Amino acid sequence: TQMLIAFSQVGNKYSLDLDHFILEGKNNKYVPSQKFYLYFNDIGIGYRNNILDTTSYKDYILVFNINNIDKDSNFIFRYVDNDRGIKISPEVIY
């Protein structure tokens, strides 16, 4: 099962380290999986430590391959350089 998180950048130019994104489920922690990016390129560009630039607007995605045991969990999405987390719930997008 894959979970996608899409985001857009507005602000200063900077780069975020892909390895610092963590998705925490009820039983496991996940990092983005780049091998699934091509399946979802109609939704956005797979984020690969890109320089986020405010001069051009782009939608980026992170794809997490999650275990079935966690698919109904409430997830915490965080960037590990930051102690703040965002609570999200899974939602099916068609």
C-alpha positions as CSV (number, residue, x, y, z in Angstrom):
1,T,0.0,0.0,0.0
2,Q,1.3,3.4,-0.9
3,M,0.5,6.7,0.8
4,L,1.3,10.0,-1.1
5,I,1.9,13.3,0.5
6,A,1.9,16.2,-1.9
7,F,3.3,19.7,-1.2
8,S,4.2,22.9,-2.9
9,Q,6.8,25.4,-2.0
10,V,6.2,29.1,-1.4
11,G,9.0,31.1,0.3
12,N,12.8,31.1,0.1
13,K,15.1,28.8,-1.9
14,Y,16.2,25.9,0.1
15,S,16.7,22.1,0.0
16,L,15.1,19.5,2.3
17,D,16.9,16.2,2.9
18,L,14.8,13.4,1.7
19,D,16.1,11.1,4.4
20,H,14.7,13.4,7.1
21,F,11.0,12.9,6.2
22,I,9.4,10.4,8.5
23,L,5.8,9.0,8.4
24,E,4.9,7.3,11.7
25,G,2.1,4.8,11.7
26,K,0.6,2.9,14.7
27,N,3.3,0.2,14.5
28,N,6.0,1.4,12.1
29,K,8.0,4.3,10.9
30,Y,8.5,4.9,7.1
31,V,10.8,7.0,4.9
32,P,9.9,8.0,1.3
33,S,10.4,5.4,-1.4
34,Q,11.6,6.8,-4.7
35,K,11.0,3.6,-6.7
36,F,7.2,4.5,-6.8
37,Y,7.6,8.1,-8.1
38,L,7.0,7.2,-11.8
39,Y,3.6,5.7,-11.0
40,F,2.3,9.0,-9.6
41,N,4.0,11.6,-11.9
42,D,0.6,12.8,-13.0
43,I,0.1,14.1,-9.5
44,G,3.5,15.8,-9.0
45,I,7.2,15.5,-9.2
46,G,8.8,13.0,-6.9
47,Y,10.9,15.0,-4.4
48,R,14.6,14.0,-4.6
49,N,16.4,16.7,-2.5
50,N,15.5,19.3,-5.0
51,I,16.2,23.0,-4.5
52,L,12.8,24.4,-3.8
53,D,12.5,27.6,-5.8
54,T,9.9,30.3,-5.4
55,T,10.4,31.6,-9.0
56,S,8.5,28.5,-10.4
57,Y,5.6,26.8,-8.8
58,K,5.8,23.0,-8.7
59,D,3.9,20.3,-6.9
60,Y,6.1,17.7,-5.3
61,I,5.1,14.3,-3.9
62,L,6.6,11.9,-1.4
63,V,5.5,8.3,-1.6
64,F,5.6,6.0,1.4
65,N,5.2,2.2,1.0
66,I,3.3,1.3,4.2
67,N,2.4,-2.1,5.7
68,N,-1.2,-3.2,5.7
69,I,-1.1,-3.3,9.5
70,D,-0.8,0.5,9.5
71,K,-3.1,1.4,6.6
72,D,-6.0,2.5,8.9
73,S,-3.7,4.3,11.4
74,N,-3.6,8.0,12.1
75,F,-0.2,9.1,10.9
76,I,2.3,11.6,12.1
77,F,4.2,13.2,9.3
78,R,7.4,15.0,10.4
79,Y,10.7,16.3,9.2
80,V,13.2,15.1,11.7
81,D,15.1,18.4,11.8
82,N,12.0,19.8,13.3
83,D,10.3,18.6,16.5
84,R,6.8,19.5,15.3
85,G,4.7,16.9,13.6
86,I,1.5,17.1,11.6
87,K,-1.2,14.6,12.4
88,I,-2.9,13.3,9.2
89,S,-5.4,10.5,8.4
90,P,-5.2,8.4,5.3
91,E,-7.5,9.4,2.5
92,V,-8.1,7.6,-0.9
93,I,-7.6,9.9,-3.9
94,Y,-8.9,8.8,-7.3
